[in-house]
């Protein structure tokens, strides 16, 4: 089940239409009291889409804290008019499962849905790149000396180290002199050999 929480009827309609194609059960609320009453009566696992526009930071913090403490079966997805790394980091610390732009296309809403159901966290690409760059400046081991790299070919090692620096697939392709398609092929092989599920997980273990 996917639950929508927004005071904007247009956004509610867009979200409903997006999930109609997936034949997923949905419901929507515009007031927190109604949402809380619904959650008290339903304790099954669900995704909760929260539109944070027209809400203050303290209001959102209070809501997320309450949801985390009282409704552990709710997987929270936060949407903002202008997502930022700083804001997203704050919400991630409060247990959200996904963070993106409130106006994102249905195809991305479907990606969030599938990703969270699989137990993963969904973040927009720029957020992930910023997070990787942040982690790369905090690492205590030189990535080039990491034992996991010994499992990779020389070209795969080069791609992995550039990913560790926070470069996108396009930037890696330009730097190495290969196509983005080849970069993706190398990454698939790297993930398989290292056991990393995605680029963020790889950056964290290198």
C-alpha positions as CSV (number, residue, x, y, z in Angstrom):
1,X,0.0,0.0,0.0
2,X,1.1,3.6,-0.7
3,X,-0.2,6.4,1.3
4,X,0.0,10.0,0.1
5,X,0.2,13.0,2.5
6,X,-0.1,16.4,1.0
7,X,-2.3,19.5,1.1
8,X,-1.9,19.9,-2.7
9,X,-4.8,18.1,-4.5
10,X,-2.9,18.4,-7.8
11,X,0.1,16.4,-6.5
12,X,-2.3,13.8,-4.9
13,X,-3.9,13.3,-8.3
14,X,-0.5,13.0,-10.1
15,X,0.6,10.4,-7.5
16,X,-2.6,8.5,-7.8
17,X,-2.4,8.4,-11.6
18,X,1.2,7.2,-11.4
19,X,0.3,4.2,-9.2
20,X,-2.9,3.4,-11.0
21,X,-0.8,1.8,-13.7
22,X,0.9,-0.5,-11.1
23,X,-2.5,-1.5,-9.7
24,X,-1.2,-0.6,-6.2
25,X,-3.6,0.2,-3.4
26,X,-3.4,3.9,-2.5
27,X,-5.1,6.4,-0.2
28,X,-4.4,10.0,0.6
29,X,-4.7,12.5,3.5
30,X,-4.3,16.3,3.8
31,X,-4.4,16.6,7.6
32,X,-2.0,15.0,10.1
33,X,-4.9,14.0,12.4
34,X,-6.5,12.0,9.7
35,X,-3.2,10.4,8.8
36,X,-2.5,9.5,12.4
37,X,-5.9,8.0,12.8
38,X,-5.4,5.8,9.7
39,X,-2.0,4.6,10.9
40,X,-3.4,3.7,14.3
41,X,-5.9,1.4,12.6
42,X,-3.6,-0.1,10.0
43,X,-0.3,-1.8,11.1
44,X,0.7,-3.4,7.8
45,X,3.8,-2.4,5.9
46,X,3.3,0.7,3.7
47,X,5.1,3.5,1.9
48,X,4.2,7.0,3.0
49,X,4.8,9.8,0.5
50,X,5.2,13.1,2.3
51,X,5.0,16.5,0.5
52,X,7.0,18.8,2.7
53,X,6.1,22.1,0.9
54,X,4.2,24.6,3.2
55,X,5.7,22.8,6.2
56,X,8.4,24.2,8.5
57,X,11.5,22.3,9.3
58,X,10.4,21.8,13.0
59,X,7.1,20.5,11.8
60,X,8.7,17.9,9.5
61,X,11.2,16.9,12.2
62,X,8.4,16.3,14.7
63,X,6.4,14.3,12.1
64,X,9.3,12.1,11.2
65,X,10.3,11.5,14.8
66,X,6.7,10.6,15.7
67,X,6.4,8.2,12.7
68,X,9.8,6.6,13.5
69,X,8.9,6.1,17.2
70,X,5.3,4.9,16.8
71,X,4.9,3.4,13.4
72,X,8.0,1.3,12.5
73,X,6.0,-0.4,9.7
74,X,5.8,2.9,7.7
75,X,8.5,3.5,5.1
76,X,8.8,7.2,4.7
77,X,9.5,8.9,1.3
78,X,10.1,12.7,1.5
79,X,9.4,15.1,-1.4
80,X,10.7,18.7,-1.6
81,X,10.2,21.5,-4.0
82,X,14.0,22.0,-4.2
83,X,15.9,18.9,-2.8
84,X,19.3,19.7,-1.3
85,X,22.0,17.5,0.1
86,X,21.9,19.2,3.5
87,X,18.1,18.8,3.9
88,X,18.2,15.2,2.7
89,X,21.0,14.3,5.1
90,X,18.8,15.6,8.0
91,X,15.8,13.5,6.9
92,X,18.0,10.4,6.4
93,X,19.2,10.7,9.9
94,X,15.5,10.5,11.0
95,X,15.0,7.3,9.1
96,X,13.5,8.1,5.7
97,X,13.8,5.6,2.9
98,X,13.8,7.9,-0.1
99,X,14.1,11.6,-0.9
100,X,13.4,13.5,-4.1
101,X,11.6,16.3,-6.0
102,X,7.9,16.5,-5.5
103,X,7.4,17.0,-9.3
104,X,9.4,14.0,-10.4
105,X,8.0,11.9,-13.3
106,X,6.0,8.7,-12.7
107,X,8.8,6.5,-13.9
108,X,10.9,7.7,-10.9
109,X,8.1,7.3,-8.5
110,X,7.9,3.7,-9.7
111,X,11.7,3.4,-9.1
112,X,11.3,4.6,-5.5
113,X,8.4,2.2,-4.9
114,X,10.4,-0.9,-6.2
115,X,13.6,0.2,-4.4
116,X,12.1,0.7,-1.0
117,X,10.1,-2.5,-1.3
118,X,13.4,-4.3,-1.9
119,X,14.8,-2.9,1.3
120,X,16.9,-0.2,-0.3
121,X,17.2,3.6,0.1
122,X,16.4,5.7,-3.0
123,X,18.2,9.0,-3.6
124,X,18.5,11.2,-6.7
125,X,21.8,10.8,-8.5
126,X,23.3,14.2,-7.6
127,X,22.7,13.5,-3.9
128,X,24.5,10.2,-4.2
129,X,27.5,11.8,-6.0
130,X,27.7,14.5,-3.2
131,X,27.5,11.8,-0.6
132,X,30.3,9.8,-2.2
133,X,32.5,12.9,-2.5
134,X,31.9,13.7,1.2
135,X,32.8,10.1,2.2
136,X,35.9,10.1,0.0
137,X,37.4,13.0,1.9
138,X,36.8,11.3,5.3
139,X,38.3,7.9,4.5
140,X,41.4,6.8,6.5
141,X,42.7,4.3,4.0
142,X,44.1,5.1,0.6
143,X,41.5,3.6,-1.9
144,X,44.3,2.6,-4.2
145,X,45.6,0.2,-1.6
146,X,42.3,-1.4,-0.7
147,X,42.5,-5.3,-0.9
148,X,39.1,-5.4,-2.7
149,X,40.8,-3.8,-5.7
150,X,42.9,-6.9,-6.2
151,X,39.8,-8.7,-7.4
152,X,39.4,-6.3,-10.3
153,X,41.0,-5.9,-13.6
154,X,43.2,-2.8,-14.2
155,X,40.4,-1.0,-16.1
156,X,37.9,-1.9,-13.4
157,X,40.2,-0.6,-10.7
158,X,40.5,2.7,-12.6
159,X,36.7,3.0,-12.9
160,X,36.2,2.1,-9.2
161,X,38.7,4.7,-8.0
162,X,37.1,7.4,-10.1
163,X,33.7,6.4,-8.7
164,X,35.2,6.7,-5.2
165,X,36.0,10.3,-6.0
166,X,32.4,11.0,-6.8
167,X,32.5,11.1,-10.6
168,X,29.3,10.3,-12.5
169,X,29.3,7.7,-15.3
170,X,29.6,10.4,-17.9
171,X,32.6,11.9,-16.2
172,X,34.2,8.5,-15.7
173,X,33.7,7.8,-19.4
174,X,35.3,11.0,-20.5
175,X,38.2,10.6,-18.1
176,X,39.0,7.0,-19.1
177,X,38.2,7.4,-22.8
178,X,35.4,4.9,-23.0
179,X,31.6,5.0,-23.6
180,X,29.1,5.3,-20.7
181,X,27.8,1.9,-21.8
182,X,31.2,0.4,-21.1
183,X,31.4,2.2,-17.8
184,X,28.1,0.6,-16.8
185,X,29.4,-2.8,-17.9
186,X,32.5,-2.3,-15.8
187,X,30.4,-1.3,-12.8
188,X,28.2,-4.4,-13.1
189,X,31.3,-6.5,-13.0
190,X,32.8,-4.5,-10.1
191,X,29.6,-4.9,-8.1
192,X,29.6,-8.6,-8.7
193,X,33.2,-9.1,-7.7
194,X,33.1,-6.9,-4.6
195,X,29.6,-7.7,-3.4
196,X,28.5,-4.1,-3.4
197,X,24.8,-3.5,-4.3
198,X,25.3,-0.1,-5.9
199,X,27.8,2.8,-6.4
200,X,27.2,4.2,-2.9
201,X,27.8,0.9,-1.2
202,X,31.0,0.5,-3.3
203,X,32.3,3.9,-2.3
204,X,31.6,3.1,1.4
205,X,33.6,-0.1,1.3
206,X,36.6,1.1,-0.6
